[in-house]
Amino acid sequence: MGMRPRPPPKPWVVRDYIKCSGCRLCEIACSTKHEGRIWPEASRVRVFMLVPGAEVPHLCAQCSNYPCVESCPVDALSVHEETGAVKVDNEKCTACGLCIKACPGAIPHLHPNRKYIVICDLCDGDPECAKICTRAGHFALFKGGRTPSLNFDLYAKRPEEITANLVVNLFGEKGEEFI
């Protein structure tokens, strides 16, 4: 009996928070792709700087159990079979916010002037944020592969939690003073 081959990994945006310069090119690339113009507030990736010098790119982690999808009372959220990304049906979405509350990282957010939620859709498997970050030489975000694992759920954290870990990593015990 031969071993059954594993399916190819799904695309994923790998995050190396310590390398983020805060340039926000990821927000520009994302909003240009999805909105047709530079509009960081409508970007599916957002960069938070809660402590100076500690920028955190924040985007969907594609949790193993997709709590946002499960929480949607109108079935406006679904999982793309090939990429594993959360897809939003803008026509069905009522912007109730239950997916934001269900997400352990509070990652989905309301579109700034429309009545629906925005979540990273991985640009159909070719994420613009990762491409621009790599092209710029920062490598804070880059495209990688994801196989089924609970380890990816660890990235579904609120920006405050990620920042707290990052400042301790950057500044050692002194970093705790910033939290």
C-alpha positions in Angstrom: 0.0 0.0 0.0 1.4 3.3 -1.1 1.0 6.5 0.9 -1.7 8.8 -0.4 -0.2 12.0 -1.7 -0.8 15.2 0.2 -2.8 17.8 -1.5 -0.7 20.8 -2.5 -0.6 23.5 0.2 -3.0 26.4 -0.1 -1.5 29.9 -0.5 -0.9 31.9 2.7 0.6 35.2 3.6 3.5 34.5 5.9 4.1 37.2 8.4 7.5 38.2 9.9 6.4 41.1 12.2 9.9 42.0 13.2 10.8 42.9 9.6 7.8 45.3 9.1 9.1 48.8 8.4 5.6 50.4 8.6 5.9 51.5 4.9 2.3 50.5 4.3 3.0 49.4 0.7 0.8 46.4 1.5 -2.2 48.6 2.2 -1.6 50.5 -1.0 -1.3 47.4 -3.1 -4.4 45.8 -1.5 -6.6 48.8 -1.9 -5.4 49.4 -5.4 -6.3 45.8 -6.3 -9.7 45.8 -4.6 -10.8 49.4 -4.8 -9.1 50.6 -8.0 -7.3 53.4 -6.0 -5.1 54.0 -3.1 -7.4 53.8 -0.1 -5.7 52.3 3.0 -8.9 52.4 5.1 -10.5 50.0 2.6 -7.5 47.7 2.5 -7.9 44.1 3.6 -4.5 44.3 5.3 -4.0 47.0 7.9 -0.8 48.1 9.5 -1.1 49.0 13.2 1.5 51.0 15.1 0.4 50.9 18.7 4.0 51.4 19.9 6.5 53.5 18.0 8.8 51.3 16.0 6.6 48.2 16.3 4.4 48.0 13.1 2.1 45.1 12.8 0.5 44.0 9.5 -2.9 42.6 10.4 -4.8 40.3 8.0 -6.9 37.2 8.0 -5.1 34.0 9.2 -7.6 31.6 7.6 -8.4 29.9 11.0 -8.8 26.2 10.9 -12.4 26.4 12.0 -13.4 29.7 10.3 -15.3 31.2 13.3 -16.2 34.3 11.1 -17.9 32.1 8.5 -19.8 30.1 11.2 -21.0 33.3 12.9 -22.6 34.8 9.8 -26.4 34.7 10.1 -27.0 35.4 6.4 -24.4 33.1 4.9 -22.5 36.0 3.3 -19.2 34.5 4.1 -17.8 31.3 2.6 -14.4 29.6 2.2 -12.8 29.5 -1.3 -12.2 25.8 -2.0 -8.8 26.3 -3.8 -7.2 29.1 -1.7 -8.9 28.6 1.7 -9.5 32.4 1.8 -12.8 33.8 3.2 -15.0 35.2 0.5 -17.6 37.9 1.2 -20.8 38.1 -0.8 -21.2 41.9 -0.7 -24.9 41.6 -1.7 -25.8 39.3 1.2 -23.6 41.0 3.9 -25.6 43.2 6.2 -22.6 44.5 8.1 -23.9 43.2 11.4 -20.4 42.7 12.7 -20.9 39.3 14.2 -17.9 38.0 12.2 -15.7 40.7 13.8 -16.8 39.5 17.2 -16.3 35.9 16.3 -12.8 36.4 14.9 -10.1 35.8 17.6 -8.1 38.6 16.0 -11.0 41.0 15.2 -9.6 41.1 11.7 -12.7 41.6 9.5 -13.7 45.3 9.4 -16.4 47.4 7.8 -15.8 48.9 4.5 -15.3 52.6 5.1 -18.3 53.7 3.0 -20.3 50.6 2.0 -22.4 48.2 4.0 -20.3 45.1 4.0 -17.3 43.5 5.7 -13.8 43.3 4.1 -11.6 40.3 4.7 -8.4 39.3 2.9 -9.3 37.0 0.0 -5.6 36.2 -0.8 -6.1 37.9 -4.2 -7.3 34.6 -5.5 -4.0 33.0 -4.5 -1.6 35.7 -5.6 -1.6 38.2 -2.7 -0.6 41.7 -3.8 0.5 42.6 -0.3 3.1 39.8 -0.2 4.3 40.6 -3.7 4.9 44.3 -3.0 6.6 43.6 0.4 8.9 41.1 -1.2 9.6 43.4 -4.1 10.5 46.2 -1.7 12.9 43.8 0.1 11.2 43.9 3.5 9.9 40.3 3.6 7.6 41.1 6.4 4.8 39.6 4.3 5.5 37.0 1.7 3.6 34.2 -0.1 4.0 30.8 1.4 2.1 27.5 1.5 -0.3 26.4 4.2 -1.1 22.8 5.0 -3.9 22.0 7.5 -2.6 22.9 10.9 -3.8 24.6 14.1 -0.5 26.5 14.1 -1.9 29.0 11.7 -4.6 29.9 14.2 -1.8 31.5 16.4 -1.8 34.4 13.9 -5.4 35.2 14.5 -4.6 37.6 17.4 -5.6 41.2 18.1 -3.1 43.8 17.1 -2.6 44.6 20.8 -1.5 41.0 21.5 0.8 40.9 18.5 2.3 44.2 19.4 2.9 43.1 23.0 4.9 40.1 21.9 6.7 42.1 19.3 8.0 44.8 21.6 9.3 42.3 24.1 11.0 40.6 21.1 12.4 43.9 19.9 13.3 45.6 23.2 13.6 42.7 25.7 12.3 43.2 29.2 12.3 47.0 28.5 9.6 46.4 26.0 7.2 45.5 28.7 7.2 49.2 29.7 5.5 50.1 26.4 2.6 47.7 26.9 
